[in-house]
Structures are given as structure tokens and as C-alpha cells.
Amino acid sequence: MKILIVDDSKTMRMIIMRTLRKTNLGDHTVVQAGDGREALQVIASESPDVVVSDWNMPEMTGLQLLQQLRGEDNQVHFGFITSESTLSMREQAAEAGACFFVTKPFTPESLEASLSPVLV
């Protein structure tokens, strides 16, 4: 399984990677992108199984990234890990085709619970 982590904070990408290693999700390869535009390039070249994205990023937000992917008929499993979590954001994410929405701070257990259903 290949997981793409998209976040403009390198520190947060490292935290997500470390947390993923503490889950029982099995073997996985992690690739990274610093924003939505870079993520599009990584998705095209790496074909990840799952994209885990921040919501707020420069250049292209996570929601814009998801909307563009779905507009191109790319059905990669996609979810958000973000510090903001309003009902409106969750609704927008679901309408755009997100599979999960995790709020920071998160634990290995909460991350595993969100990712497990999409990796079956």
C-alpha cells in the first residue's frame, strides 16, 4: 500500500508518518507533497492507494486538490487530517468525495480507525 501525505508543514508530515508506523495497517510506503499542486504531480507519478491531506495549504488547498482529482475522474481514496473541523468543512469534504476526516491532534488508534475501512 502506498500512502501520500500532503501537508505544507514538514513537521506534520513526519508526525503523520510516525503515527502511521504505530498503527496495525500493515506494510506501507509513504510519499510526500508540500501542497496540492505538488500532490498532483506525485499522484500522477506514484499512483498512491490513499491520499491523506491537510485542508489549508498555500497554492492549492486540500479541498481544491480533491475536487480536481474527482473532476479528472480519479477515485483514489482521499481523506483529511486537519486542525479545523467545522460541520461545514465535513460536509464539503463528504460532498467532494472524501472517505475520512481526522481532526488534529490524532492518535494511532484514531488514524487506524479512519483509514482501515478504505483499505479493505
N, C-alpha and C positions, 0 to 999 in steps of 0.2 A: 504494500500500500504506500502511495506517495501522497504526502500532505504538504500543501503550500500554505505558509504563514505570511500574511500580508499585514504589515504594520509599519508606520513611519518611525517608530521607536525600536532601535536595535535591541535595547534592553528588554522591551516587552517581547520581542520575537524570541529572545533567549529564554525568558521566563516561560513562555508557552512551550518551547521545545523541551525544557527541563520538566515541565509538568506532564507533557505527553509521555516522556520516558517513565514516569511514575504510574502510568495507567496500565491496565491489562488489555490494551488494544492490539497487542501482538507487534510483530515487526513492522516498522515503517521507516520510510526515508522522508526527510524533511528538506524542502526547498523554501527559499525566502524571497520576498519582494518588499521594497520600502514604500510603495504606494500602488494605486490601482493601475496606472499606466505601465509600470514595470511588471505588475502581475499579469497583465495581458500578454506580454512577451514571454514570461515564464510559463504561463498556461499553454501557449502555442508550442513552445519547445519541449516542455517536460510532461505534459498531459497528466496532471495530478488527479488523484481519485477524490480528494477533498480540498476545498479552499476554506481556510479559517482567516477571516478578515476583520480588521478594525473598522469602525464606522467612519470616524473623522480622520481624514488624511489630506495632505496637500495634493495638488494636481488632479486627482480623481478619488472621490470618496468610495468607501466600500459599497454603498448602495448604488452609486453610478457604475461601479465595476460589475456588480451583479446584474443590473439592468442591461448593460451592454452585452454581457455573456448570454443572457436569456434572449436578447434581441438577435443574436447570432445563432440561436438555437443550440447553444452549448448548455448541456444539462448536468455539468459537473456538480457534485454535492457541494453546497456552499452554506456557510454559516458565519455568524458574527461573534466576536469576543470584544466587548466594549464596556467602557466605564459608565456610559449613559444607557438608561433603559426606560424610556417612556412607553406608554401604551401606543402612542402614535408611531414610534420607531419600530416597535414589534409588529404592528400592523403593516407598515410599509415593507418591512423585511419579508413578512409572510406573503404579501401580495406580489412582491418581486420574485419570489421563489426560493427564499432561504429555507434551509432544512432545520436550523437551530439558531438559538440566540443565547449566548452566555454572558453574564454580567461580571465584570471585574469587581472585587477580587474573586478568583475561582480556585477550586481545589482539583486535585487529580480525579476525585470521585465525581465532581460536577461536570468536569470536562469529559470524562468517560461516559457518563450518563447521557450527555448530549450527542456525542459522536457515535456511540455504539449502534443506535438504530439506523444510521445512514451507512454504516459499514457492513451491514449484514448481507 
